[in-house]
Amino acid sequence: MFSYRYRYVWILLLAVYSFVNTLYVEAPVYYQLPVAEWELLAFFGTVILLIWEGNRLIERAVPWLQHRMGGKVHPLVILFVGGILVTVLAVVPLTLGLAHGYHHWALGRVWLTLKLALTFGFRVNLFLHTINAMVYLLQRQREAQLAAEQFKKASAQAQFASLRTQVNPHFLFNTLNVLSSLVQKDPTLANDFIEELAKVYRYVLQNFEKELVDLGSELAFIQSYVYLLEKRFRDGVRVEVDVPPIYFGYFVLPLALQMLVENAIKHNVGSKTRPLLVQITVDGAGYLCVRNNLQPKLEKEISTHLGLDNLDRRYEYIANRKIVTQIEPKHFTVKVPILELTEI
């Protein structure tokens, strides 16, 4: 608020209001302070200007002061305490200079004038900080509403993208083609294939509306999903999972792994001689890592990055964490946070 572009207009209006109010209650007569009206108006204007501008300087220094204090003190508290110091530094020298230096008043009258001036200064400072607090809280409320709207939009997009992946007609069509060939060649294997396919869609139906699932369940699901992929691509795609059981009780977004594995297959090719290798591991920083070797398709599919962006936003909203992407000459890695209950 203190950096408002039209602040000098408000300073002038506040000075005039204080001047008129003081004359109305006949404060100079009541306290026997023989000062000219122009002196009174100039005094009010100068005090308000110094308090406002002093607070503006402190407002600019608040981020630095917060950092120095370890972020433990609210910015409004820092600004208000600074405003009190500014008020004292603005009022005391000006009042003493006017009362003692210019008018040569006796010590008793100087002391009375100083108390009145400080009372006026503190009231002005309190008024300005009350308005500033209201402006600050309204801004935070608008920011929170905007963030909520952005998340709502991102969540809707994420659900749409997730649903579109879950009922991906290409995946289902290709899976049924594989199943059709297995039924004719190896009925026993076809039965196993149907069981794994049922596990995949059962997991999808049970968990796609949840915000989080335990990592153990997600890994069990991905094993069934990988089984279908390996039967479809044979030796062209390999998925290796190396996650210690100690992490199975942590939490991740549902179907996050499936999306990342599908993303690797979407943008890369694999063959028996040059298989696409997707590795799922956990690093020491609390991230689940999905890493694949880069073997880009000759005809690249257009990437909207919708899936990764939504995954990132949902993690940021739920746990104030972000996903990490790393592009190396021969590998691409996406790291998603694994969460404890205390982080949610």
Buried (B, 14 or more C-beta within 10 A) or exposed (E): BBEEEEBEEBBEEBBEEBBEEBBEEEBBEEEEBEBEEEBBBBBBBBBBBBBBBBBBEBBEEBEEBBEEEEEEBEBBEBBBEBBBEBBBBBBBEBBBEBBBEEBEBEEEBBEBBBEBBBEBBBEBBBEBBEEBBEEBEEEEEEEEEEEEEEBEEBBEBBBEBBEEBBEEEEBEEBBEEBBEEBBEEEEEEBEEBEEBBEBBEEBBEEBBEEEBBBBBBBBBBBBBBBBBBBBBBEEBBBBEEEBEEEBBEBBBBBBBBBBBBBBBBEBBBBEEEEBBBBBBBBEEEBBBBBBBBBBEEEEEEEEEEBBBBBBBBBBBBBBEBBBBEEEEEEEBBBBBBBBEEEBE
